[in-house]
Every structure is written in C-alpha cells, then in structure tokens.
Amino acid sequence: MPTEILMPALSPTMEEGTLAKWLVKEGDEVNSGDLLAEIETDKATMEFEAVDEGTIGKILVEEGTEGVKVNTPIAVLLEEGESADDIGEVSAAPKDDGGDDDKSEEKPAKSESGGGGGGGASKASPEDAPDTPAPAAPKSEDGERIFASPLARRIAKQKGLDLTQIKGSGPHGRIVKADVESAQPGKKAEAAKSEAKSEAAPAAASAPAGPSADAVLKMYQNREFEEVKLDGMRKTIAARLTEAKQTIPHFYLRRDIKLDALLKFRSQLNKQLEARGVKLSVNDFIIKASALALQAVPDANAVWAGDRVLKLKPSDVAVAVAIEGGLFTPVLKDAHMKSLSTLSAEMKDLATRARDRKLSPEEYQGGSFAISNLGMFGIDNFDAVINPPHGGILAVGSGVKKPIVGEDGELTSATIMSVTLSVDHRVIDGALGAQLLEQIVQNLENPMMMLA
C-alpha cells in the first residue's frame, strides 16, 4: 500500500517548517538512508532521510513552500508493483497525533554541519485507519511528551493501559504496537484524564498582542510602503523576545571598566602569537572573563527551569552573532577550561557557520549566560534582553578614551568600556548579580589573573 511521507519534526519544539528543496523527483527510486529533501527550521537547514525503500509516486508539497505543519503529508512512496493509480486521495492536513505508525522508523536527520533531529515516513495500513482517531499524545508527570505510534495509543486506550508506565522499544524509545500488546491491562492512562481535565478548564487569558495586521495596514493605506514577509527566524525572534520581556523580571547592573591594561596585554600576546596566526580580540577576553566569573560566583551560574533553578557546573557561555535577518547565540561550552587562543578559534568558526546558517541545534542551544557586544558598532552602552532560560546577559559597549580622576587625585585619561548586566531576578538577586559583575570587572582590569 502506498506510504505517506510526512513533514518531520527536526527538533523538539518544531511545529512547522519550510520545504526548501526536493533532492528527488517523481519516479525516482529511493532506499533507506537516501536524502529526500532539505527542510528549513527557524534556525537551520536540515536534511531529511528516507526510511523505507520504494519509488517517489507523487510530490504533494512543492519546494519553497513555507509554514508546512509537522506531520503533513509531503509525498507518497510506492512499493514494488504499485503505480500512481494506486494513490488515493491524500489529505494535506497534518496527521492528528504527531507520530508515525509502527511500520515506519525514525532516523536522526542530518544538518548541514552534522547536527540532528528526527524524522521519518509514515506507512498507512488497514489496521491503522479505523473510524475513530488515535487519542492525543500523552505526557508524563514532569510534562515530557510520551512518544507512541497511533496504533499503540489506540490499543492502549482499548486495554486501559497507562502509556507513561510502558517502556518503548521503538526508535528513540518510542512505544510501538508490540510494547502495548505485551503489557498487562490496568487503569486508564492518567495522561488521558489530565488532558480531559485541561480541556474542561477555561483557557487562560492571553496577554494583549497589540493592533492587528489589518488595523496597521489600514492606518498606513495612504502611505507608500514595502511589505516584508517574516521568515521562520524572524517569527521565532519576535515570539521569544516578547516572551522574555513579558515573563522575565529583568533588572540591570552597570559598570565602567578600565581597558588600558587589557589592551596593552592583548597587544603583547598578539605579537607573540603572530607566528601561529592567532589574533585575540577584546571579545575573547570578555568571554574568558565571564566564564571564570561564573566559576567564582557559582550561584549565578544558573538557569530558570519553570518551577526550579538549575545550577550548572561548567561555564557554557553564549555569544550573540548578528546575521542577515536575525541572530544566533552559539554556545562556547566549558569556556572556563579553554585557553584564549582556543576560545578565539572556536568563536571564529561558530560565527562563520552561524552567518552561513550551518550550525546544528546543539551548537546554539543551552548555556547559562550570554554576551552581546555592540561596541564595534560604536554603541557606548545598551540594555540587552535575556535569552531564556539564561540567568543573565552582558551588554558590552565600545571602549572610549575618557577623562578620569587618577588614584593620586590628578586628572588623567583612560580607555573606558561601559557594560550592563541584565539579570533574571527569579534566578539571581541583586547582591549576587553585583558579585558576578564585580568578578567580570576584576578579570578584565587585571587580565593576567585569567592566565593564572
């Protein structure tokens, strides 16, 4: 029977994507593991592999189509002996469950830089197409989704099984038909009760979203303008920053940092490292200073996790990188343990691949702290928005020669860099944030301390 190939979920949070490019055409024969298409998520372009072998009978979604919901049929795969005449009417609506059936198998999708998610083809069979749809995907007590095939969920519902108590033997721990058939009958799934209860509860009032698109268009109907369509990245940035400013109680700490000692030390190091082709930037020192500060003030090396705080052991520092149409925050993991030259090389590589949109999700997700440096654009100071779930972000301005009063009371000059630490008050209190910022300042004003 013809197999529907569904739009895969290439990350845990992916709800829709852009089918950027087909790598096959109708009539092509494919084997398991062959690349079928390139799919754009909000941050990266991922390659989607075939799971079954067969012939591409029909392409349902043209390349370049945006906003394709996860589990929407995008193509039909024919088995040996089948023809296009065997393809019935295929609905373009997403499948109801977010999962494939037991005859399909999920494989990690490969990103352009080797990262991965999961996706697969869904094969239809008579026993998987009853009159009633499969129950919705349940969740465990901690809110994590339980991955199970539609057939497995239907059988579990019929037998009164709790899917949260069943260990899956399918790909990535997915519960399949055999798992529920071998399980013993028991009480009805708690997840189903929870879902019914939540459906009965009134929906929470949403925050005001501002004027509608139609209202704004009407406001400017007599003015000349160009309408710019939002891509996936811009939509995600808008949603996350709106969420951050509405839900995170920001407070701000500001300090001026004397850079003269650091600039002199950096110049000396760069001369010594010139033969190795290494050139350290001020930003490399800021990354190192922040990483060491998080180790010196471990209570500030934390993230907000909904109903708890997670204190991290390593210093994983994210750095904002501007790209066309948005930004990435690649993460330098274990930054406190790496040399300045290693951090410099790693940051250059991540920034280059970020601008080419070739980072894998694990390279720009995570971290507990971020740095946003606009000093190279001549910005003296600014307040950065925290990137959840981080506990804080350091906004870095430019180094400017300014008159200061020296230790002996005489008027002199120094290169001053203004920084602002945006802090999540749920994670870090004022005094703790001040301690963290003091450590960053001390590290930058006494750069040789960072090599000790």
N, C-alpha and C positions, 0 to 999 in steps of 0.2 A: 504494500500500500504506500502511496506517495508520502514523503516525510516533509513536514513543515519545518523550515529553518527559522528560528525566532531571533529577534533582536536580543543580544546577550546583555547581561549586567556585568560590566567590566570592572566595577568597583562596588563596595557595599552600599554606597549612597547614590549610585547612578539610577535615575528614573527615566531618562531619555537621552538620546544621542543623535549625532549626525552621521548618516551613512555616506562617508566621504568618497569612497571609491570601491567599485567592484573589481576584484582581481580575477574573476571568472566571468564567463558569459553563458547564455543559454546553449545547451548542447554539450558543454564541457564535461568530461568525466573527472571526478574528484575522488581522492582517497582520504582516509582518516589522517589528519595532521596537515593536509593541504590548506594553504591560506585562501580564504574566500573573499574577505573584504577588509577595508580599513575603516575603522569607526572612531569618530572624534567624540571624546567626552568633554567636559568643561575645561580640562587642563591638558589633556594629552591625546595623541592619536595612537590607537591600539589596533593590532592585527587580530582578526577573528579566524579561528581554525575550524575546519570541517571535523566532525566527529565520526560520521558514517561515510561509507563509500557509495557512489552512485553517479547519476547524471543530473546536471542542473536542468530541471524541466521548465521552470518559469521563475523569472525575477519579478518580485512583487513591489519592491521599493527601489526607485531609481536612485543612482548615486547623486550625491549633493542634497538629498532630502534631509531637512532639519527636523528636530523635535520628534524623532521616531521613538515611541514609548517602548520600554523594556518588555519583552515577550510578544511584541507584534510580529506576525509572520512577515519575513522579508524575502523569502524564496522558497521554492519547492524542489525537493530532491527525489528523483525517480530511482527505483531499484531496477535490477536487471529484469528485462522483459516488459517493463512498463513504458508507456508512452505519454505524450502530453494529453492524449484523450482520456487518460485515467485521472487527470487532475480535476477535482470537483471545484465547487465554489469555495474560495478561501476568504475568510473574513479578515479585514485589515485591522480589526480591533485587537488590542492586547489580550493575551490569554488571562484568565481570571486569577491565576494563582501565583504567578511569578516563578514558576518552576517548570521543568520538562518532565516527561513521563519516564517510566522505568526502562524504556528501550533506548533512551538517549544517555549520553555520558558527557560530563563536563570536563573540559581541559582548560588550564590556565591560558589566557590569551597573552600574546607577546606584544609588549610595547616596542616602540622603535629603539628604545635603549635597553631592552631586555627585561623590563618590569612585567607584571602580570596581573590579570584578573581572571574571571572565569566566564565561560560561555559555552553553549552547545546547541545542537539541533534537537528538535522535539519530534519524535516519530509518532504518528497517530495510529491507533489500533482500535478495533471494535470495543474491547473491554474498557478502553479509556474514554469512551464517548457516551456515557449514559445520559438519561434525560435530565438529571439534576447535576449541577456543577459541583466541583470539589469544594469542600469547606476551605475558608481562608487560611493562609499560613499562620500557625500558632506561634506564640513566643514563650520563652522560658521565664522563670520568676524574675530574673535580672533584666528582662526586656529584650534579650537577644532573640532574633528570629530563628525558629526551628525550620531547617530546610528539609522538605519532604516532597516526593512526587505527588501529583494529583491523585493517582490511583492509590498510593499508600494512605493518603489522607481520607479518601472515601472508605477504604477498608477499615481504617482505624475508627472512623465515626460509626460504622455499622457494628463493629465489635466492642465499642465503648472503651477504646484504648486512649491513654494519655500519651501523646507523642513526645512530651517532654521527658518521659521515663524510658524511651526507646533509643537505643544506640544505633545510629545509621551505619550501614556497611557500604553505601554508595560513595561516589567521588566526593571528596571533601567532607565526609561524614554525613552525607545526605541519606535520609530514610527512604528506602525503596520497598517495593511490594513484598519481597521475601522477609524483610525485617518485621513488618506488621503481621504477616501470616503466621510467623513463628512465635509471636508474642502472645502472652496469656490475656484473656479478656479481663477487664477491671472496670473502674469507674470511668465515667465520661471525662474527656480531657478538660482539665482546669482552664486551659487556654481558651476553649470554646465558650466557657461560662464567662470568663473575663471579657471576651470580645462582645458577647451579648449584653453584658452589663454596661460596657463602654458605649455601645450603640444606643442604649436607652438613656444614657446621661446626656444632658443638654450640651451642645458644643460651646466651648469657651469663647468668649467674645474676643475677636481679633483686634489688634492694635490698628489705629487709623492708618490707611495706606496713602493718604494724600489724594489730590484730584485724579480722576480717571484720565486715561489717554484721550478719550473723546472730548472731555472737558478742556484739556490742554490744547488739543488741536483746534477746537473751536475758538479758543482765546487768541490764537495766532493765525486764524484763517485768512486775514487780510495782510499778513506779512510774508515775505519771501523766506523760505527755509528749506533745508535738506533733511529728510528723514533718514536717520541712521539706524539700521536694524541691529538689535542686540544679538551677539553670538553667545554661545554657551558660557564662555569665560566671564563675559560682562554681566550676564544674568546671575552667575554664581557670586561674583564680587559684590554686586548690589545686594543680594539676599544676605550674604554673610556679614557685610558691614552694617546693614540695617539691624540685623540680629544683635551684632556686637554692641552697637550704641544703645539699643533698647533694653538689652538684658544684662550687660556687664556694668557694674558700678565703677566707672573709671575714676581715679584721682591721679594727680600729676605732681611730680617732683622735678625741680630744675636745678642744674648746677652749671657753673662755668669751669672749664678745665684748661689749665696752662699747658700748652703743647710744645713749648720750646725744647724741653729735654727729650721728648719723644722724637721730634723732628730731627734733632741732632743725632740721636741714637740710630734712628732709621737710616739716615744718610750714611753713617759709618757701616752699618750692616750691609746696605745695598752695595757699597763699594767692595766689601769682602765677598759678597755673593754674586758679584757680576760675572765672574768666570763660570759659574754654574747656571747662568741665565735666569737667576731669581731676582725679582724686584718686588720688595714688600710695599704694600700700600698702608696708609693710615688705617683703613678699614680692617686690614688683617690684625693690627694691634687691638682695635676695638673688639673684634671677635674674641681674641685671646683674653683680653681683659675681662670681658663679660663672662666667659666660660670659667675663669678662675674665681671671679666674684661669686658665682653660683655655688662653687665648691666651698668658699669661705663662709657663705651665708646659706647653708643647705636648706633651711626652712623656706627660703624664697625660690628654690629650685622646684617649683610645683605647678600643677595644672588643676583646673576646675573640672570635676567629673560628675556634674549633675547634683548628686546628693553627698558628695565627698570630695576630699582633696587628695590628689596623688603626688607624693614627694618622690622625685626622680633621683637616682644615684648619679648617673652620668650627666655631664653638661652637653645637651644637644641644642645647639644654637641655630635658629633660622635667620636668614638674611633676605630681606626684600630685594627682588631683582625686577626692574621695570622692563617690560617687553611691549611690543606693539599691541595695543588694545587691552592691556591689563598688567598683571604682575604675578610672579611666582615667589614663594618663600622657601627655596631649597634649604635643607637642614644639614648642618655640619655636625655629625654625630661624634661624641667623645672628644669635643673640641678642646677640653682642658688637658688632654693627654697628648695632643699633637703639637709639633713644632710650628713656628711661624711660617717657615717655608712650605711645610706640608699643608697648612691651612690656606696659604696663598694659592698653591697649585690646585687644591681641591675646589676652592671658591671660583677660580677662573674657569675650571671645567664645568662646574654646575651652572654658572652664569651663562656660558656659551650655549650649553644644551638647553637651558631654560628659554633663551631667546629663539632657539630653533624648535621649541616645544617638543623636546625629545627626552624630557625627564620622566622616569617611571614614578607612579604614585608614592612608593615608599621613600623616594628622594625628596619629596616636598610635603609630606605629611609627618606630624609628630613634632618633637621638640617641646621645650617648656618656656622658651624665651626667644624674642626676636629683636632684630636690629633693622632700622630703616634709616638710611643715610642719604640725605638730600644736600649735604654740604657741597658736593661737586657741582650742584646747580646754583650755587650762590645763596642758598637759603640759610639765614642766620639761626633760626630756631622754629620749631613747629611741634604740634602735638599729634602723635601717631595713634591710630585706632588699634586696640588689642585684637590679635588674631586668635579667636577661641580654638582650643581650650587653654592657650598660654596664660601664664600668670602676669606677664608684663611685656612691654616692648620699649626699646630705647630709640628715641628720635634724635638723630645726630645732625647738627648744623655745621656750617663751614668754619674753618679756623681763620680768624681775623686779627690783624695787629691792632691792639688797643692800648691806651694809656692806663697804667695801674700804679698803685702806691706800693713800693717795694717794702721788704721787711725792715729796712732801715728808715722807713718813713719818707724816702725820696720818691719823686715822680719818675717812673720809668715806663717801658713798654714791654708787652708780651703778646704772644700769639694765643688768643683765647678761642676755645670751641665751646659753644653752648649745647647742652644736651637736656632732653626732657624724658623722664621715665614715666610712661603710662602704666598704671598698676590696677589690677583687678582686686578690689577691696575684699572680695569674698575669699581670696587666696592669701593676699599679703596685706598686713596692716601698715599704717603709716610709718611707725618706727622701724619695722622690718624692711620696708622699701627704702627708707633712708640709709639703713646699714648697707643694703645691696649697692645703692648708688655711690656711697662713700667708698666702698671697695673698688668699684669700677674707676672712680676718680683717682684713687691712690695708685692703682695699677698703671694707668695712663700717664700720670705725672711722674712716676718712678718706674720707667719701662724695664730697667734691668731686673726688677723684682720678678717679672714674669718669666725670666730665664732661670731663676734660682730653683 
